[in-house]
Amino acid sequence: MTLVNGRWGSGYSLPATSRPLKSHTGTDTFAGTTIGVEWEWNHNPDTSKYSVNNGLTLNTVSVTGDLYAARNTITHRILGPTSSGTIVMDYSSMKDGDRAGFALLRDTSAYIGVQRNGDTFRISMWSGLTMTSAWKTSNAGSEVAGATISGGKIWLRINANINPGTGRQGRFYYSTNGNSFTQLGSLTMNADWPFFMGYRYAIFNHATKSLGGSVRVSSFTVDAPGLTTEKSSYGDTGGNPTTTLRTTTSAGGVASTTRAATTTSASGNTGGTVPQYGQCGGSGCKFSFLWII
């Protein structure tokens, strides 16, 4: 380190060739054969159980009923003050007992995902997953809503309000066509400071009976407020609406949503146009690190 009069200098030349940084918003189609540096694993990954080849394939690694104990859950930092994340997932290669989906992951968690039970597939919202201050599972959660699905492909969406304060909500949606989304439930997000890395989006696939199943995620999209250029269709990329979804309630009590006017950035949903910040658990926190258990 070069010092000036024994102290830090007022400025330093860039020591390497500069290059543009990838926007936090937009769609990741897992192009190529490697995962982007913005992704982090919840455990040290078993590198033989996932692959990237213009899409992310997650093979089951753990036989467990506890999402916190399942290896090879891949996570992505959330964007604030509000954020919407969507994955497009092919679940046709899951085995009996497998669970795969999309979570808000912290010490108080919830997820929306697909469960295979024999020859039947079920979309399921689970909540009540909690950990102790020592990062030990205290509750593996339970299903709060669900429905039978078919077709082998599904869109899973989480909308998260991570403004400072208590009582903020994460809302969980699914779609079988990428256009109309049904809300299965919500999570009151934990704002306590000790778990200071905050909530993360998490994509998971684990077995409850035996290994051998897999899912393929063809895209992951993050939207944020302030993106104003309209885009007519998202197709397979799984893009997210940044305006409020219209919600109606069916006789069975399940909320069904349809998209209001949808928006993306001028470059096609590849970058935000307003100040944004990532979430942490404590006021003023600016740290991010790999969570390894």
C-alpha positions in Angstrom: 0.0 0.0 0.0 1.4 3.4 -1.0 1.2 5.9 1.9 1.5 9.7 1.7 3.3 11.1 4.8 2.5 7.9 6.6 -1.2 8.1 5.9 -3.7 7.0 3.3 -3.5 9.1 0.1 -6.4 11.2 -1.0 -6.7 9.1 -4.2 -5.2 6.1 -5.9 -4.9 5.1 -9.6 -7.0 2.1 -10.6 -4.6 -0.9 -10.4 -6.3 -2.9 -13.1 -8.2 -2.4 -16.3 -11.7 -1.1 -15.6 -14.8 -2.8 -16.9 -18.5 -2.2 -16.6 -20.4 -4.0 -13.9 -23.4 -6.1 -14.5 -26.7 -4.5 -13.5 -28.4 -5.9 -10.4 -31.7 -5.8 -12.2 -32.6 -7.8 -15.3 -32.7 -11.4 -16.3 -30.0 -14.0 -15.8 -30.4 -16.9 -18.2 -27.3 -18.7 -16.8 -25.6 -18.3 -20.2 -22.4 -20.2 -20.7 -21.1 -22.8 -18.3 -20.4 -20.9 -15.0 -22.5 -19.2 -12.4 -22.2 -15.4 -12.1 -20.2 -14.0 -9.2 -23.5 -12.4 -7.8 -24.7 -15.9 -6.7 -23.8 -17.5 -3.3 -24.4 -20.9 -1.8 -26.0 -21.5 1.6 -23.5 -24.3 2.2 -20.2 -25.3 0.6 -21.7 -26.8 -2.6 -21.3 -30.3 -4.0 -20.0 -29.2 -7.4 -20.9 -32.5 -9.0 -24.6 -31.9 -8.3 -25.3 -28.8 -10.4 -24.4 -27.7 -13.9 -24.7 -24.5 -16.0 -25.3 -24.8 -19.7 -27.6 -22.0 -20.8 -29.7 -22.7 -17.8 -29.0 -23.9 -14.2 -29.7 -27.6 -13.4 -29.9 -28.5 -9.7 -29.7 -32.1 -8.7 -30.8 -33.2 -5.3 -27.9 -33.4 -2.8 -29.6 -33.8 0.6 -32.4 -36.1 1.8 -34.1 -33.9 4.4 -37.3 -32.3 5.3 -35.5 -29.1 6.5 -34.7 -26.5 3.9 -32.0 -25.0 6.2 -30.2 -28.4 6.2 -30.4 -28.9 2.4 -27.2 -28.3 0.5 -26.8 -26.6 -2.8 -29.4 -23.9 -2.2 -28.2 -21.0 -4.4 -29.0 -17.5 -3.2 -29.0 -14.0 -4.6 -29.0 -10.6 -2.9 -32.4 -8.8 -2.7 -32.8 -5.3 -4.0 -34.6 -2.5 -2.2 -36.6 -0.7 -1.1 -39.0 -3.1 -2.9 -38.0 -6.0 -5.2 -39.6 -8.6 -7.3 -37.8 -11.8 -8.3 -39.1 -14.5 -10.7 -37.7 -17.9 -11.7 -38.8 -20.1 -14.6 -38.4 -23.8 -13.6 -38.8 -27.1 -15.3 -39.8 -29.6 -12.7 -40.5 -32.6 -14.9 -37.4 -34.5 -13.7 -38.2 -34.4 -10.0 -38.5 -37.7 -8.1 -41.1 -38.8 -5.6 -40.7 -36.8 -2.4 -38.6 -34.0 -4.0 -39.2 -30.3 -3.1 -37.9 -27.5 -5.3 -38.7 -23.8 -5.5 -38.0 -20.3 -4.5 -37.6 -18.9 -1.0 -37.1 -15.8 1.1 -34.2 -17.1 3.1 -33.2 -15.8 6.6 -33.7 -17.0 10.1 -37.4 -16.6 9.5 -38.2 -18.0 6.1 -40.9 -19.0 3.7 -41.0 -20.5 0.2 -43.1 -21.4 -2.8 -42.3 -24.5 -4.6 -43.2 -27.8 -6.3 -43.5 -31.1 -4.4 -43.8 -34.4 -6.1 -45.9 -37.0 -4.4 -46.0 -40.2 -6.4 -47.1 -39.2 -9.9 -48.7 -36.0 -8.7 -47.1 -32.5 -8.6 -48.3 -29.9 -6.2 -47.5 -26.2 -5.9 -47.1 -25.4 -2.3 -46.5 -22.4 0.0 -44.5 -23.2 3.1 -44.1 -20.8 6.1 -42.9 -20.9 9.7 -39.3 -21.9 9.0 -37.2 -20.5 11.8 -33.7 -20.7 13.2 -32.2 -20.0 16.6 -29.6 -17.4 17.2 -27.0 -20.2 16.9 -28.2 -20.9 13.4 -29.9 -24.2 14.3 -33.3 -25.1 12.9 -36.0 -24.6 15.4 -38.9 -25.2 13.0 -38.9 -26.7 9.6 -42.2 -25.1 8.7 -45.4 -26.4 7.3 -47.6 -25.9 4.2 -50.1 -23.0 4.4 -51.6 -23.3 0.9 -51.3 -25.5 -2.2 -52.9 -26.8 -5.4 -52.3 -29.7 -7.9 -50.4 -28.6 -11.1 -49.3 -30.3 -14.3 -47.3 -29.4 -17.4 -43.7 -29.6 -16.1 -43.0 -25.9 -16.2 -43.8 -23.1 -13.7 -43.1 -19.5 -13.0 -42.4 -18.7 -9.3 -42.4 -15.1 -8.1 -41.6 -13.3 -4.8 -42.3 -9.7 -4.2 -40.5 -8.3 -1.1 -40.9 -5.0 0.8 -37.6 -4.5 2.6 -38.1 -0.9 3.6 -36.8 -0.2 7.2 -39.3 -1.1 9.9 -41.3 -4.0 11.1 -44.3 -5.7 9.6 -42.9 -5.7 6.0 -44.4 -8.4 3.7 -43.0 -10.9 1.3 -45.6 -12.2 -1.1 -45.4 -15.5 -3.0 -47.0 -16.1 -6.4 -47.0 -18.8 -9.2 -48.0 -19.0 -12.8 -48.4 -21.9 -15.3 -48.2 -19.6 -18.3 -46.0 -16.7 -17.3 -48.8 -14.1 -17.7 -51.4 -14.5 -14.9 -50.1 -15.1 -11.4 -51.8 -16.5 -8.3 -50.8 -15.5 -4.8 -50.5 -18.4 -2.4 -49.5 -16.6 0.7 -47.2 -14.1 2.4 -44.5 -13.8 5.0 -44.1 -11.1 7.7 -40.4 -10.5 7.3 -38.1 -10.5 10.4 -36.3 -7.1 10.8 -34.3 -8.0 13.9 -30.7 -6.9 13.5 -28.6 -10.0 14.7 -29.0 -11.8 11.4 -27.6 -8.9 9.7 -27.1 -10.2 6.1 -30.8 -9.8 5.7 -33.1 -11.7 3.4 -32.0 -13.3 0.2 -33.7 -14.9 -2.8 -33.0 -18.6 -2.7 -33.5 -21.4 -5.3 -33.5 -24.9 -3.9 -34.0 -28.5 -4.8 -33.8 -31.3 -2.2 -35.1 -34.8 -1.6 -37.2 -36.1 1.3 -37.0 -39.8 0.2 -34.1 -40.5 -2.2 -31.6 -38.8 -4.4 -31.7 -38.7 -8.2 -34.1 -36.0 -9.1 -33.4 -32.6 -10.7 -34.9 -29.3 -11.8 -33.8 -26.9 -14.5 -34.0 -23.1 -14.0 -34.0 -21.4 -17.3 -34.0 -17.8 -15.9 -34.0 -15.6 -12.9 -35.2 -12.0 -13.1 -35.0 -9.1 -10.6 -37.1 -6.0 -11.0 -37.1 -2.8 -8.8 -39.1 0.3 -8.6 -38.5 3.2 -11.0 -38.2 1.2 -14.2 -40.4 3.1 -16.6 -40.1 1.9 -20.2 -43.0 -0.4 -21.2 -42.3 -3.9 -22.5 -45.1 -5.9 -24.0 -44.1 -9.5 -23.3 -41.7 -11.4 -21.1 -42.0 -14.8 -22.6 -39.6 -17.4 -21.1 -37.3 -14.9 -19.5 -39.7 -14.6 -16.5 -39.7 -10.8 -16.3 -41.5 -9.2 -13.4 -44.2 -6.5 -13.2 -43.0 -3.4 -11.3 -46.5 -2.1 -10.9 -49.1 -3.4 -8.5 -50.8 -6.7 -9.4 -54.6 -6.7 -9.5 -55.8 -9.3 -6.9 -59.2 -11.1 -6.7 -60.1 -13.8 -4.3 -61.7 -17.0 -5.5 -64.4 -19.0 -3.6 -61.7 -21.2 -2.2 -59.9 -18.3 -0.6 -56.9 -18.3 -3.0 -56.0 -14.9 -4.4 -55.6 -14.7 -8.2 -53.6 -11.9 -9.7 -53.4 -10.5 -13.2 -50.7 -8.1 -14.4 -51.3 -4.4 -14.6 -49.2 -2.4 -16.9 -45.7 -3.8 -16.9 -42.4 -1.9 -17.1 -38.7 -2.5 -17.7 -35.7 -0.4 -18.2 -35.0 1.3 -21.5 -32.5 -1.4 -22.4 -35.0 -4.2 -22.0 -35.0 -4.9 -18.3 -31.3 -4.9 -17.8 -30.8 -2.0 -15.4 -32.5 0.3 -12.9 -32.9 4.0 -13.2 -33.4 5.1 -9.6 -31.3 4.9 -6.5 -31.5 1.4 -5.0 -30.0 -0.4 -2.0 -29.6 -4.0 -0.9 -31.0 -5.1 2.4 -29.2 -6.0 5.5 -30.6 -6.6 9.0 -29.1 -3.7 10.8 -29.3 0.1 10.3 -26.5 1.3 8.1 -25.1 -2.1 7.5 -23.1 -2.4 4.3 -21.6 -5.9 4.6 -22.2 -8.9 2.4 -20.5 -12.3 2.8 -20.8 -15.9 1.9 -23.1 -17.8 4.3 -21.4 -21.1 5.0 -22.8 -23.6 7.5 
